[in-house]
Amino acid sequence: MTEFRRWCDAVTDQVRFRPDRRAIAAELTAHYHDHVQALERVGYDRKLAPRRALAAKAAPEEVGRALDHLHTP
């Protein structure tokens, strides 16, 4: 399991409304990949860009709690 996947799982674990978890994970993944690609475009090494993109993310619990407030039935 990648570091990003662990981060993403930790985020979605905070969301109590389970039906939204898959969509949240998909959106987080898309944002992550966009960030990695943007870093590569400005010259980051392909091996370093994913780590840098993940390092720029907030703590998963913090992100998850915020998303939990937005995704309630």
PLY file of the C-alpha trace (Angstrom):
ply
format ascii 1.0
element vertex 73
property float x
property float y
property float z
element edge 72
property int vertex1
property int vertex2
end_header
0.00 0.00 0.00
1.37 3.39 -0.93
1.82 6.24 1.50
-0.86 8.20 -0.32
-3.34 5.31 -0.09
-2.73 5.10 3.67
-3.25 8.87 3.93
-6.43 8.68 1.86
-7.79 5.77 3.94
-7.09 7.71 7.12
-9.06 10.65 5.69
-12.07 8.62 4.59
-12.13 6.71 7.89
-13.11 10.02 9.53
-16.20 10.36 7.31
-19.15 8.76 9.06
-21.46 8.81 6.01
-20.04 5.70 4.35
-21.80 6.08 0.98
-19.70 9.19 0.27
-16.33 7.64 1.09
-15.66 6.24 -2.39
-16.38 9.57 -4.09
-14.21 11.40 -1.56
-11.33 8.99 -2.16
-11.66 9.42 -5.92
-11.57 13.22 -5.63
-8.60 13.17 -3.25
-6.77 10.84 -5.63
-7.44 13.11 -8.60
-6.14 16.15 -6.68
-3.05 14.21 -5.61
-2.26 13.11 -9.16
-2.79 16.66 -10.44
-0.36 17.94 -7.81
2.25 15.31 -8.72
1.96 16.19 -12.41
2.26 19.91 -11.66
5.43 19.30 -9.66
6.89 17.23 -12.48
6.09 20.01 -14.97
8.13 22.48 -12.93
11.08 20.13 -12.75
10.64 17.83 -9.76
12.12 14.38 -10.20
9.46 11.74 -10.93
10.46 9.85 -7.78
10.39 12.90 -5.53
7.19 14.53 -6.80
4.80 12.04 -5.16
6.51 12.44 -1.77
6.46 16.24 -2.07
2.79 16.24 -3.05
1.92 14.08 -0.06
4.03 16.20 2.29
2.03 19.26 1.23
-1.22 17.68 2.43
-2.64 18.43 5.86
-2.94 15.77 8.53
-5.45 13.13 7.40
-7.50 13.39 10.59
-7.88 17.13 10.10
-8.94 16.75 6.47
-11.26 13.87 7.37
-13.02 15.80 10.13
-13.61 18.72 7.78
-14.99 16.42 5.10
-17.16 14.65 7.68
-18.89 17.97 8.41
-19.59 18.44 4.71
-20.76 14.89 4.03
-23.60 14.24 6.38
-26.95 12.74 5.36
0 1
1 2
2 3
3 4
4 5
5 6
6 7
7 8
8 9
9 10
10 11
11 12
12 13
13 14
14 15
15 16
16 17
17 18
18 19
19 20
20 21
21 22
22 23
23 24
24 25
25 26
26 27
27 28
28 29
29 30
30 31
31 32
32 33
33 34
34 35
35 36
36 37
37 38
38 39
39 40
40 41
41 42
42 43
43 44
44 45
45 46
46 47
47 48
48 49
49 50
50 51
51 52
52 53
53 54
54 55
55 56
56 57
57 58
58 59
59 60
60 61
61 62
62 63
63 64
64 65
65 66
66 67
67 68
68 69
69 70
70 71
71 72
